[in-house]
Amino acid sequence: MAVTRAQVEYVAALARLRLASDEAERFTAQLNGILEHFEALSALDTDAIAAVGGAAEGAAPLRADIPGADTLAFPPSGLTSGWAESFFTVPTPEALKEEG
């Protein structure tokens, strides 16, 4: 199964990407190279190969499912010098010009 340049351009248009002519050509070749690798992999006989263990085999500790907000190590106001009435504040562009 090969990807055509028209298909690459169609998908690029769906994603609202503008591809130059050389980019469309390059992406078509790259995608076809990837598909060739998958075809080679799918031709391999993997029946005799044992499954590889991973993180999914171990039990993951779960926290208690308690509704409500998470407790914070410190309040958000401790993250900034600009804090007023439960909101982060930033200086106006004019104030920044005066400082600089």
N, C-alpha and C positions, 0 to 999 in steps of 0.2 A: 504494500500500500504506500503510495507516494503522495506527497502534498504538492499541489500545483501552485504556481505563482498567483493565479487568480484566487485560489483559496486563501493564501496569505494576505493578499490585498483585501479580500472580503472580511476576514477576521480583524484586520487592522482598522477597516472602516467601522466595524461594529464597536471596536474599542475606542473609536475616535482618535486614531493615531494617523499621522501623516508620515508615510514612508517615502523616502526618495527611491528612485529606480534601483540604485545599487543596494539599498537596504532590503528592498523586497526580494531581490535576487539572492542576497546573502542569507536572509532568514529562511528562504525556501530551501536552500542547500543545507543549512544547519538543521532544520526540522527533518528533512529527509535523512540526514546522517543519524539523528536520534532514533528515528523509526527503524533504520537498518540495524542499530544496536539492539533494539527491542525484539526485532525479528530473530536475530541471532540468539538472544537469550531465551526466547520462547521455544526454540528448536532443541534446547538442551533437555536431557532426561534427568529430572530431579527427584524421581521417585525413591531412589536409594539414599538420598541425602536427608539426614536428620534435621528437624526444625531447630532453628537457633533460638535459644532462650533469651528472654529480654525482660524488660521492666514489667511487662504485663503479667508475668508469671508470679511475681511476688505480691504479697498483700500490701496494700498502701494504707497507711494509717489515715483515718478520716477524723475530722473534727466533729464535734457535736453540732447537729443542725439546729441551732438556736436562732430564732428570728430576732432581728434588730440590727442596729449598727455595730460594726466592729469597734472595739476599743482601740484608741490610738496610743502609741507610745508617748507622744507629746502632741500638744495642740497645733493645728495648722498655723496659728499666729507665730509659733516659734520658728517657722520657715522663712519669715520675711520681716523686714522692718516696716513694710507698707501693709498695715492691717487696720481696718476700721469697720466696726459694726458687722463682724462676721464675714467680711469680704477682703480679698487681696486688693490692694490699691497700687496704682502705678503713677508716677509723676506725668504731668502733661508735657507735651513737646516744648512749651515755653519754659517750664521749670527746668527741663534738662538743658536748655540753651543757657539759662542763667547760671547753672552749676558749672557748665563747661567753659 
